[in-house]
Amino acid sequence: MTVARESTQEARIPIADGREVRRSIRPMIGADLPALVRASLILVVATGIGLLGPIVLGRIIDLTTSGRADLLLPHAVAFFAVVLVGAGLTGVGQVKLSQVGEVILERLRNGLLGQALSVPLTRLERAGVGDLVSRMTSDINSLTRVIRNALPECALAALEIGLLFIGLLLISPWFALALLVGMVPVVLGGRWYLRHAPPRYDEERRRVGTLMGRVQEFATGWRTVRAYGFREEANASVQAGADGIYDAVMAATRARNALRPAVIAGQTLALIGTLMIGTVLVEDGSLTLGLVTAAALYQLRLIKPVSVLLELMDDLQSASASYRRVLGVRSVARAPRPAEACPKDASLDIRSLNFRFHEQDPRVLSDIDLSVAPGEHLAVVGPSGAGKTTLGKLIAGMEVPTSGSLLLGGTALDALGDSLPQQVVMLTQEAHVFSGTLAEDLRLARPDADDPALWRVLEQVGAAAWVRALPAELDEPVGSGHRRLTPVQEQQIALARLLLLDPKVVVLDEAIAAMGPSVASRMESRLDAALRGRTVIAITHRLDAAARADRIAVIVDGRLRELGRHDELIGSDGLYARLWARHESVSG
């Protein structure tokens, strides 16, 4: 796989910009656009009917002043009918809009989960798990709150403002002009708010993600924190994160509070202008008192939707920041890639392989040239930090080389697309058992595996005996909230999943290091038999395990220093021979 590694100036998961947000809206709505249009039309009709109320009320005033009391009852009935029908249609429209919102929310959640699972592991490690977790929890919760509550109210408020303006324009263009004059301070204040508020909300969400990452790290490693007396430092770090969130929230609040006086000034200015214009128009006979009353009621009615938009602006900006953070996951998630070619066998061919994490960093691996035959068992040894694990990640496709080529069966790893995880599997000593039955956990590797296939792999890894001793055997619930397995049992389940997956190449990175010497020795014998015929790259510090391999590669300071069979290497005066001599003296 010949590549030019993409430069990463920032390890943090990015935040989508405005263009990405606009591009995402149509696919997010998808097939629900007709339902969204229907709900919007219902709200438009409901708001239009509601605007008839002030007109009818103004007509009642005109009838009263003109002495036409005989027509008051029909107009009063019409007024109450307008109020009831408008309220009923408004409720129906909001329900319909909320139903569409729930469908969109479900699509958003499912999409984010798929994207989160497609984020490259190494990118996730550098960015911090807390950032991704906060996007899947607090950011999604923020969006849920807005889509369920704030968005329908904002849509209704925006419709009401637009139709009220049309109503004022129909009564008299002068009233619409008064409204436009009153909107000047609102627009100026809104422009300032929209320029200064979004970065502050972005910073608030980012700090929430940072704090969640810290809390998760300290919770996971709490025993270590307590053992080494780091509790005060941990508490101080969490407190600093919480203080940072408070500062960001206050900065966003100050931006919102700066908008409020502009809105109040605009509303007051528009209402004063309407009353002054109405007085003049009534005196010269251009309008009746009833129509001026209706215009004044329209102006007063504007206070509620404008106030709603103001009160919900905080939620809208927070949701906007959350949505851009959710979309940002998409930019680092691996897009589905079909396989372009199929490897002819399980051989590995590595040529001039170099790797560094960042452009300014020194190389972790330098000029690695290595060929592994199909079915060969290669042990990789060397001091800590030599680059052994990084080599394993490159072979498994979890990292991308800075330069050089890496071929599986004559095919570049890049050309394997999404089939690569089924072709090459890397197993570390960190095993995880998922919540569910033991059979469900095993079938994560192969959903169509029947019970006899499960028992076969359990027998191969030495787990069949203790599984048969469980009350429900394969149907026993395990994982969080259920039966807790020992670290050895968890690793056996992980190894059984590997055998079910049946990959061409297996990378074992200290996969049985957590087991005791006697258990590890028995497991190695079982693995040797179970993995026979597959290409195995075993990264290990145990020289007695390395000695059983077909060949041994010695990595020192990121370079391949020695390569050969055990008997060849101990016959030289190289590093492996010295390490073996030390091993023999300790064992003896």
Number of C-alpha atoms within 10 A of each C-alpha: 22 18 13 11 16 11 11 11 9 10 14 16 22 17 20 19 13 11 8 14 15 9 10 12 10 12 10 16 19 11 11 15 14 12 15 18 12 14 23 20 13 20 26 21 16 25 23 18 19 24 22 18 21 21 22 21 20 21 22 22 19 17 17 15 12 9 11 11 11 10 13 16 11 10 16 15 11 16 19 13 15 21 16 14 14 22 16 12 20 22 15 15 24 22 15 19 24 19 17 20 22 14 14 19 19 12 14 20 17 12 15 21 12 13 20 21 11 16 19 15 14 15 18 18 12 13 18 21 19 21 23 23 16 24 26 19 12 16 25 21 15 19 24 21 15 21 22 19 16 21 22 22 18 21 17 23 20 16 20 25 20 14 18 24 21 14 21 24 16 13 16 19 14 17 28 22 17 21 25 17 16 23 19 17 20 22 16 13 20 20 13 14 19 15 11 15 22 17 16 22 23 22 19 24 25 22 22 23 25 24 24 23 21 19 19 16 16 20 13 11 12 16 11 13 17 13 10 9 11 14 15 11 11 19 13 12 16 19 13 13 20 17 14 18 21 15 16 22 16 14 18 24 15 13 20 21 12 14 22 17 14 19 24 16 15 21 24 15 19 24 23 16 19 24 18 12 16 23 14 12 17 15 11 9 10 11 16 17 20 22 23 24 21 24 29 22 19 25 26 14 16 22 16 14 19 20 16 17 20 19 15 18 19 17 19 21 19 23 25 21 27 28 20 20 26 28 23 21 23 21 16 17 18 15 13 9 12 11 14 13 15 18 17 10 17 23 21 22 19 18 18 15 22 21 26 18 18 16 14 9 9 11 18 18 24 20 17 19 16 15 12 18 16 18 18 20 25 25 28 26 23 22 12 12 13 19 23 27 19 19 26 23 20 16 26 21 21 18 19 24 26 22 19 19 19 28 21 27 18 17 20 20 27 19 19 21 17 16 16 19 16 15 20 22 23 22 20 17 18 15 17 13 20 15 15 17 20 22 20 18 22 26 19 14 18 18 13 9 15 11 11 9 13 21 17 16 22 23 15 19 24 20 21 18 11 11 19 12 9 13 10 12 16 20 14 16 22 20 17 11 9 12 15 13 13 9 17 19 19 19 26 23 24 24 25 26 20 21 23 21 21 18 19 23 29 24 24 22 22 17 23 24 17 14 16 10 11 9 13 17 15 12 18 17 13 15 16 15 12 15 20 12 15 21 24 28 24 26 25 21 17 13 18 13 16 22 16 17 19 15 20 26 25 22 24 19 17 22 20 21 15 16 18 14 18 21 11 12 21 17 10 11 9 13 17 23 17 14 14 17 13 12 14 12 9 8 7 6
